[in-house]
Amino acid sequence: MVRPVRVLLFATARTAVGRSEMEWNVPSGGVTARALANELAAAYPALAPTLRVSRWVRNGRYVDRPSERVRPGDEFAIHPPYGGG
């Protein structure tokens, strides 16, 4: 059974995908953060370069290990490097 993860996209990630959030279906046991990022990159090739340099946040906490599991009902945010001043 697959259920969604809420994916939030900021800055250049939002521009690459064309929206600020979406739902992405994952198996009930979840997937690793790296696998989820790879799936998103495959579906949105323009997002791939941004994913390589972005920080990922799961449920309000930075993902420290790409092997961390993202499960249905989680929120997964992609935070590219921010610039400006």
N, CA, C and O atoms as a printed pandas DataFrame, in Angstrom:
     atom_number atom_name residue_name chain_id  residue_number  x_coord  y_coord  z_coord
0              1         N          MET        A               1    0.833   -1.180    0.000
1              2        CA          MET        A               1    0.000    0.000    0.000
2              3         C          MET        A               1    0.886    1.256    0.000
3              4         O          MET        A               1    1.848    1.341    0.763
4              5         N          VAL        A               2    0.565    2.203   -0.837
5              6        CA          VAL        A               2    1.332    3.451   -0.871
6              7         C          VAL        A               2    0.461    4.582   -0.327
7              8         O          VAL        A               2   -0.751    4.630   -0.539
8              9         N          ARG        A               3    1.129    5.482    0.376
9             10        CA          ARG        A               3    0.465    6.666    0.930
10            11         C          ARG        A               3    1.411    7.839    0.767
11            12         O          ARG        A               3    2.610    7.643    0.565
12            13         N          PRO        A               4    0.893    9.057    0.851
13            14        CA          PRO        A               4    1.727   10.213    0.519
14            15         C          PRO        A               4    2.587   10.755    1.653
15            16         O          PRO        A               4    2.292   10.619    2.841
16            17         N          VAL        A               5    3.669   11.378    1.202
17            18        CA          VAL        A               5    4.528   12.248    1.992
18            19         C          VAL        A               5    4.242   13.644    1.454
19            20         O          VAL        A               5    4.079   13.821    0.246
20            21         N          ARG        A               6    4.181   14.615    2.318
21            22        CA          ARG        A               6    4.032   16.006    1.876
22            23         C          ARG        A               6    5.427   16.563    1.607
23            24         O          ARG        A               6    6.264   16.616    2.508
24            25         N          VAL        A               7    5.674   16.975    0.371
25            26        CA          VAL        A               7    6.977   17.508   -0.031
26            27         C          VAL        A               7    6.853   19.022   -0.184
27            28         O          VAL        A               7    6.018   19.514   -0.944
28            29         N          LEU        A               8    7.690   19.748    0.544
29            30        CA          LEU        A               8    7.727   21.210    0.452
30            31         C          LEU        A               8    8.972   21.615   -0.321
31            32         O          LEU        A               8   10.054   21.074   -0.092
32            33         N          LEU        A               9    8.820   22.562   -1.232
33            34        CA          LEU        A               9    9.919   22.992   -2.100
34            35         C          LEU        A               9   10.135   24.491   -1.934
35            36         O          LEU        A               9    9.194   25.280   -2.021
36            37         N          PHE        A              10   11.367   24.867   -1.699
37            38        CA          PHE        A              10   11.704   26.267   -1.479
38            39         C          PHE        A              10   12.686   26.765   -2.539
39            40         O          PHE        A              10   13.461   25.990   -3.099
40            41         N          ALA        A              11   12.639   28.058   -2.800
41            42        CA          ALA        A              11   13.589   28.773   -3.664
42            43         C          ALA        A              11   13.771   28.069   -5.013
43            44         O          ALA        A              11   12.798   27.871   -5.741
44            45         N          THR        A              12   15.010   27.690   -5.352
45            46        CA          THR        A              12   15.272   27.098   -6.668
46            47         C          THR        A              12   14.598   25.740   -6.841
47            48         O          THR        A              12   14.324   25.337   -7.971
48            49         N          ALA        A              13   14.324   25.027   -5.749
49            50        CA          ALA        A              13   13.586   23.756   -5.846
50            51         C          ALA        A              13   12.160   24.036   -6.314
51            52         O          ALA        A              13   11.626   23.316   -7.158
52            53         N          ARG        A              14   11.556   25.066   -5.774
53            54        CA          ARG        A              14   10.199   25.452   -6.180
54            55         C          ARG        A              14   10.184   25.858   -7.652
55            56         O          ARG        A              14    9.272   25.487   -8.391
56            57         N          THR        A              15   11.177   26.605   -8.070
57            58        CA          THR        A              15   11.269   27.033   -9.468
58            59         C          THR        A              15   11.442   25.831  -10.390
59            60         O          THR        A              15   10.823   25.780  -11.453
60            61         N          ALA        A              16   12.261   24.875  -10.008
61            62        CA          ALA        A              16   12.532   23.704  -10.846
62            63         C          ALA        A              16   11.285   22.850  -11.052
63            64         O          ALA        A              16   11.088   22.287  -12.129
64            65         N          VAL        A              17   10.446   22.754  -10.026
65            66        CA          VAL        A              17    9.263   21.893  -10.087
66            67         C          VAL        A              17    8.025   22.675  -10.537
67            68         O          VAL        A              17    7.102   22.109  -11.122
68            69         N          GLY        A              18    8.019   23.968  -10.259
69            70        CA          GLY        A              18    6.882   24.785  -10.665
70            71         C          GLY        A              18    5.776   24.887   -9.631
71            72         O          GLY        A              18    4.676   25.346   -9.940
72            73         N          ARG        A              19    6.058   24.463   -8.408
73            74        CA          ARG        A              19    5.095   24.606   -7.317
74            75         C          ARG        A              19    5.825   24.522   -5.978
75            76         O          ARG        A              19    6.978   24.094   -5.912
76            77         N          SER        A              20    5.150   24.931   -4.933
77            78        CA          SER        A              20    5.797   24.994   -3.625
78            79         C          SER        A              20    5.570   23.754   -2.768
79            80         O          SER        A              20    6.278   23.547   -1.783
80            81         N          GLU        A              21    4.595   22.932   -3.130
81            82        CA          GLU        A              21    4.400   21.685   -2.388
82            83         C          GLU        A              21    3.666   20.676   -3.250
83            84         O          GLU        A              21    3.006   21.018   -4.231
84            85         N          MET        A              22    3.805   19.422   -2.850
85            86        CA          MET        A              22    3.121   18.333   -3.542
86            87         C          MET        A              22    3.062   17.134   -2.615
87            88         O          MET        A              22    3.725   17.096   -1.579
88            89         N          GLU        A              23    2.266   16.165   -2.999
89            90        CA          GLU        A              23    2.237   14.892   -2.295
90            91         C          GLU        A              23    2.964   13.876   -3.158
91            92         O          GLU        A              23    2.816   13.856   -4.380
92            93         N          TRP        A              24    3.762   13.020   -2.494
93            94        CA          TRP        A              24    4.520   11.992   -3.194
94            95         C          TRP        A              24    4.252   10.666   -2.502
95            96         O          TRP        A              24    4.475   10.537   -1.298
96            97         N          ASN        A              25    3.781    9.693   -3.242
97            98        CA          ASN        A              25    3.438    8.400   -2.652
98            99         C          ASN        A              25    4.679    7.565   -2.360
99           100         O          ASN        A              25    5.588    7.452   -3.182
100          101         N          VAL        A              26    4.686    6.985   -1.161
101          102        CA          VAL        A              26    5.765    6.081   -0.746
102          103         C          VAL        A              26    5.119    4.829   -0.155
103          104         O          VAL        A              26    3.967    4.877    0.279
104          105         N          PRO        A              27    5.843    3.712   -0.131
105          106        CA          PRO        A              27    5.301    2.490    0.482
106          107         C          PRO        A              27    5.031    2.709    1.971
107          108         O          PRO        A              27    5.605    3.606    2.587
108          109         N          SER        A              28    4.165    1.892    2.535
109          110        CA          SER        A              28    3.787    2.057    3.939
110          111         C          SER        A              28    4.984    1.964    4.880
111          112         O          SER        A              28    4.964    2.560    5.957
112          113         N          GLY        A              29    6.025    1.228    4.496
113          114        CA          GLY        A              29    7.235    1.141    5.321
114          115         C          GLY        A              29    8.183    2.302    5.134
115          116         O          GLY        A              29    9.194    2.401    5.829
116          117         N          GLY        A              30    7.866    3.180    4.203
117          118        CA          GLY        A              30    8.702    4.344    3.933
118          119         C          GLY        A              30    9.842    4.043    2.975
119          120         O          GLY        A              30    9.988    2.922    2.487
120          121         N          VAL        A              31   10.636    5.055    2.722
121          122        CA          VAL        A              31   11.830    4.970    1.879
122          123         C          VAL        A              31   12.916    5.800    2.548
123          124         O          VAL        A              31   12.629    6.613    3.426
124          125         N          THR        A              32   14.145    5.598    2.141
125          126        CA          THR        A              32   15.206    6.443    2.681
126          127         C          THR        A              32   15.083    7.840    2.079
127          128         O          THR        A              32   14.505    8.021    1.008
128          129         N          ALA        A              33   15.632    8.811    2.779
129          130        CA          ALA        A              33   15.628   10.182    2.266
130          131         C          ALA        A              33   16.345   10.233    0.914
131          132         O          ALA        A              33   15.914   10.947    0.009
132          133         N          ARG        A              34   17.428    9.485    0.779
133          134        CA          ARG        A              34   18.178    9.446   -0.483
134          135         C          ARG        A              34   17.313    8.869   -1.605
135          136         O          ARG        A              34   17.304    9.402   -2.715
136          137         N          ALA        A              35   16.584    7.785   -1.323
137          138        CA          ALA        A              35   15.718    7.180   -2.338
138          139         C          ALA        A              35   14.615    8.149   -2.752
139          140         O          ALA        A              35   14.292    8.254   -3.935
140          141         N          LEU        A              36   14.040    8.850   -1.788
141          142        CA          LEU        A              36   13.001    9.822   -2.108
142          143         C          LEU        A              36   13.572   10.933   -2.985
143          144         O          LEU        A              36   12.949   11.331   -3.969
144          145         N          ALA        A              37   14.748   11.432   -2.633
145          146        CA          ALA        A              37   15.390   12.470   -3.446
146          147         C          ALA        A              37   15.674   11.957   -4.851
147          148         O          ALA        A              37   15.486   12.686   -5.825
148          149         N          ASN        A              38   16.122   10.713   -4.969
149          150        CA          ASN        A              38   16.385   10.136   -6.294
150          151         C          ASN        A              38   15.106   10.010   -7.115
151          152         O          ASN        A              38   15.113   10.271   -8.318
152          153         N          GLU        A              39   14.008    9.610   -6.474
153          154        CA          GLU        A              39   12.726    9.520   -7.177
154          155         C          GLU        A              39   12.285   10.896   -7.678
155          156         O          GLU        A              39   11.828   11.038   -8.812
156          157         N          LEU        A              40   12.426   11.900   -6.821
157          158        CA          LEU        A              40   12.043   13.261   -7.211
158          159         C          LEU        A              40   12.916   13.767   -8.355
159          160         O          LEU        A              40   12.418   14.410   -9.279
160          161         N          ALA        A              41   14.211   13.480   -8.297
161          162        CA          ALA        A              41   15.124   13.905   -9.361
162          163         C          ALA        A              41   14.787   13.230  -10.681
163          164         O          ALA        A              41   14.884   13.849  -11.740
164          165         N          ALA        A              42   14.390   11.962  -10.622
165          166        CA          ALA        A              42   14.026   11.247  -11.848
166          167         C          ALA        A              42   12.741   11.817  -12.447
167          168         O          ALA        A              42   12.612   11.922  -13.667
168          169         N          ALA        A              43   11.800   12.181  -11.593
169          170        CA          ALA        A              43   10.524   12.725  -12.071
170          171         C          ALA        A              43   10.652   14.176  -12.534
171          172         O          ALA        A              43    9.927   14.611  -13.429
172          173         N          TYR        A              44   11.573   14.921  -11.926
173          174        CA          TYR        A              44   11.783   16.334  -12.241
174          175         C          TYR        A              44   13.274   16.566  -12.483
175          176         O          TYR        A              44   13.972   17.027  -11.579
176          177         N          PRO        A              45   13.775   16.260  -13.675
177          178        CA          PRO        A              45   15.214   16.379  -13.943
178          179         C          PRO        A              45   15.798   17.759  -13.632
179          180         O          PRO        A              45   16.967   17.853  -13.260
180          181         N          ALA        A              46   15.027   18.811  -13.772
181          182        CA          ALA        A              46   15.528   20.155  -13.463
182          183         C          ALA        A              46   15.799   20.321  -11.964
183          184         O          ALA        A              46   16.535   21.220  -11.559
184          185         N          LEU        A              47   15.207   19.458  -11.151
185          186        CA          LEU        A              47   15.408   19.522   -9.704
186          187         C          LEU        A              47   16.701   18.844   -9.261
187          188         O          LEU        A              47   17.220   19.153   -8.189
188          189         N          ALA        A              48   17.222   17.938  -10.059
189          190        CA          ALA        A              48   18.392   17.133   -9.667
190          191         C          ALA        A              48   19.582   17.969   -9.200
191          192         O          ALA        A              48   20.130   17.670   -8.139
192          193         N          PRO        A              49   20.016   19.009   -9.937
193          194        CA          PRO        A              49   21.174   19.781   -9.455
194          195         C          PRO        A              49   20.906   20.460   -8.113
195          196         O          PRO        A              49   21.808   20.572   -7.283
196          197         N          THR        A              50   19.689   20.906   -7.901
197          198        CA          THR        A              50   19.339   21.562   -6.640
198          199         C          THR        A              50   19.347   20.563   -5.490
199          200         O          THR        A              50   19.799   20.890   -4.393
200          201         N          LEU        A              51   18.859   19.360   -5.724
201          202        CA          LEU        A              51   18.834   18.347   -4.669
202          203         C          LEU        A              51   20.236   18.011   -4.173
203          204         O          LEU        A              51   20.429   17.724   -2.992
204          205         N          ARG        A              52   21.207   18.045   -5.069
205          206        CA          ARG        A              52   22.587   17.695   -4.677
206          207         C          ARG        A              52   23.182   18.672   -3.672
207          208         O          ARG        A              52   24.082   18.303   -2.917
208          209         N          VAL        A              53   22.696   19.915   -3.648
209          210        CA          VAL        A              53   23.280   20.925   -2.763
210          211         C          VAL        A              53   22.317   21.379   -1.670
211          212         O          VAL        A              53   22.628   22.293   -0.905
212          213         N          SER        A              54   21.164   20.751   -1.597
213          214        CA          SER        A              54   20.130   21.181   -0.652
214          215         C          SER        A              54   20.247   20.468    0.690
215          216         O          SER        A              54   20.811   19.379    0.800
216          217         N          ARG        A              55   19.692   21.127    1.704
217          218        CA          ARG        A              55   19.470   20.476    3.005
218          219         C          ARG        A              55   18.065   19.912    2.976
219          220         O          ARG        A              55   17.151   20.541    2.444
220          221         N          TRP        A              56   17.888   18.738    3.542
221          222        CA          TRP        A              56   16.574   18.116    3.613
222          223         C          TRP        A              56   16.098   18.158    5.060
223          224         O          TRP        A              56   16.881   17.994    5.997
224          225         N          VAL        A              57   14.818   18.378    5.216
225          226        CA          VAL        A              57   14.224   18.475    6.544
226          227         C          VAL        A              57   13.026   17.526    6.593
227          228         O          VAL        A              57   12.130   17.596    5.752
228          229         N          ARG        A              58   13.022   16.649    7.579
229          230        CA          ARG        A              58   11.898   15.733    7.769
230          231         C          ARG        A              58   11.207   16.076    9.075
231          232         O          ARG        A              58   11.807   16.021   10.149
232          233         N          ASN        A              59    9.945   16.430    8.964
233          234        CA          ASN        A              59    9.136   16.768   10.140
234          235         C          ASN        A              59    9.803   17.825   11.022
235          236         O          ASN        A              59    9.801   17.713   12.248
236          237         N          GLY        A              60   10.370   18.846   10.390
237          238        CA          GLY        A              60   10.946   19.973   11.124
238          239         C          GLY        A              60   12.361   19.774   11.629
239          240         O          GLY        A              60   12.897   20.650   12.308
240          241         N          ARG        A              61   12.987   18.632   11.312
241          242        CA          ARG        A              61   14.365   18.390   11.760
242          243         C          ARG        A              61   15.226   18.050   10.560
243          244         O          ARG        A              61   14.812   17.310    9.668
244          245         N          TYR        A              62   16.435   18.604   10.550
245          246        CA          TYR        A              62   17.349   18.323    9.446
246          247         C          TYR        A              62   17.647   16.830    9.362
247          248         O          TYR        A              62   17.814   16.158   10.380
248          249         N          VAL        A              63   17.711   16.327    8.144
249          250        CA          VAL        A              63   18.079   14.939    7.898
250          251         C          VAL        A              63   19.606   14.855    8.005
251          252         O          VAL        A              63   20.326   15.458    7.209
252          253         N          ASP        A              64   20.084   14.106    8.992
253          254        CA          ASP        A              64   21.526   13.978    9.208
254          255         C          ASP        A              64   22.139   12.861    8.373
255          256         O          ASP        A              64   23.313   12.923    8.007
256          257         N          ARG        A              65   21.335   11.835    8.074
257          258        CA          ARG        A              65   21.828   10.684    7.320
258          259         C          ARG        A              65   20.901   10.428    6.145
259          260         O          ARG        A              65   19.686   10.371    6.336
260          261         N          PRO        A              66   21.425   10.271    4.936
261          262        CA          PRO        A              66   20.576    9.967    3.784
262          263         C          PRO        A              66   19.812    8.657    3.936
263          264         O          PRO        A              66   18.844    8.417    3.215
264          265         N          SER        A              67   20.239    7.808    4.872
265          266        CA          SER        A              67   19.560    6.532    5.101
266          267         C          SER        A              67   18.351    6.669    6.036
267          268         O          SER        A              67   17.636    5.698    6.281
268          269         N          GLU        A              68   18.133    7.876    6.552
269          270        CA          GLU        A              68   16.977    8.119    7.416
270          271         C          GLU        A              68   15.682    7.836    6.652
271          272         O          GLU        A              68   15.562    8.207    5.484
272          273         N          ARG        A              69   14.718    7.188    7.296
273          274        CA          ARG        A              69   13.472    6.793    6.635
274          275         C          ARG        A              69   12.468    7.944    6.627
275          276         O          ARG        A              69   12.301    8.668    7.609
276          277         N          VAL        A              70   11.820    8.080    5.494
277          278        CA          VAL        A              70   10.715    9.011    5.323
278          279         C          VAL        A              70    9.481    8.141    5.123
279          280         O          VAL        A              70    9.425    7.314    4.213
280          281         N          ARG        A              71    8.496    8.346    5.990
281          282        CA          ARG        A              71    7.325    7.472    5.994
282          283         C          ARG        A              71    6.060    8.235    5.590
283          284         O          ARG        A              71    6.022    9.463    5.656
284          285         N          PRO        A              72    5.023    7.496    5.173
285          286        CA          PRO        A              72    3.758    8.155    4.845
286          287         C          PRO        A              72    3.295    9.054    5.994
287          288         O          PRO        A              72    3.392    8.690    7.166
288          289         N          GLY        A              73    2.797   10.223    5.635
289          290        CA          GLY        A              73    2.352   11.183    6.632
290          291         C          GLY        A              73    3.434   12.161    7.048
291          292         O          GLY        A              73    3.135   13.183    7.665
292          293         N          ASP        A              74    4.692   11.868    6.720
293          294        CA          ASP        A              74    5.783   12.779    7.037
294          295         C          ASP        A              74    5.750   14.003    6.126
295          296         O          ASP        A              74    5.115   14.008    5.070
296          297         N          GLU        A              75    6.449   15.028    6.569
297          298        CA          GLU        A              75    6.684   16.210    5.748
298          299         C          GLU        A              75    8.176   16.223    5.402
299          300         O          GLU        A              75    9.024   16.119    6.289
300          301         N          PHE        A              76    8.486   16.347    4.138
301          302        CA          PHE        A              76    9.875   16.333    3.661
302          303         C          PHE        A              76   10.098   17.643    2.913
303          304         O          PHE        A              76    9.496   17.875    1.864
304          305         N          ALA        A              77   10.953   18.487    3.448
305          306        CA          ALA        A              77   11.190   19.805    2.846
306          307         C          ALA        A              77   12.573   19.856    2.223
307          308         O          ALA        A              77   13.538   19.317    2.764
308          309         N          ILE        A              78   12.650   20.512    1.077
309          310        CA          ILE        A              78   13.914   20.687    0.356
310          311         C          ILE        A              78   14.298   22.153    0.460
311          312         O          ILE        A              78   13.596   23.031   -0.042
312          313         N          HIS        A              79   15.445   22.408    1.130
313          314        CA          HIS        A              79   15.938   23.765    1.342
314          315         C          HIS        A              79   17.252   23.954    0.591
315          316         O          HIS        A              79   18.305   23.544    1.077
316          317         N          PRO        A              80   17.200   24.571   -0.590
317          318        CA          PRO        A              80   18.439   24.878   -1.305
318          319         C          PRO        A              80   19.219   25.958   -0.559
319          320         O          PRO        A              80   18.686   26.611    0.339
320          321         N          PRO        A              81   20.481   26.140   -0.936
321          322        CA          PRO        A              81   21.237   27.240   -0.337
322          323         C          PRO        A              81   20.534   28.567   -0.666
323          324         O          PRO        A              81   20.076   28.790   -1.786
324          325         N          TYR        A              82   20.467   29.416    0.330
325          326        CA          TYR        A              82   19.842   30.723    0.146
326          327         C          TYR        A              82   20.926   31.766    0.006
327          328         O          TYR        A              82   21.981   31.655    0.630
328          329         N          GLY        A              83   20.679   32.781   -0.808
329          330        CA          GLY        A              83   21.636   33.853   -0.984
330          331         C          GLY        A              83   20.970   35.178   -0.697
331          332         O          GLY        A              83   19.782   35.253   -0.384
332          333         N          GLY        A              84   21.755   36.200   -0.810
333          334        CA          GLY        A              84   21.206   37.541   -0.601
334          335         C          GLY        A              84   21.657   38.115    0.718
335          336         O          GLY        A              84   22.389   37.482    1.479
336          337         N          GLY        A              85   21.219   39.299    0.969
337          338        CA          GLY        A              85   21.652   39.912    2.224
338          339         C          GLY        A              85   20.883   41.155    2.511
339          340         O          GLY        A              85   21.117   41.803    3.531
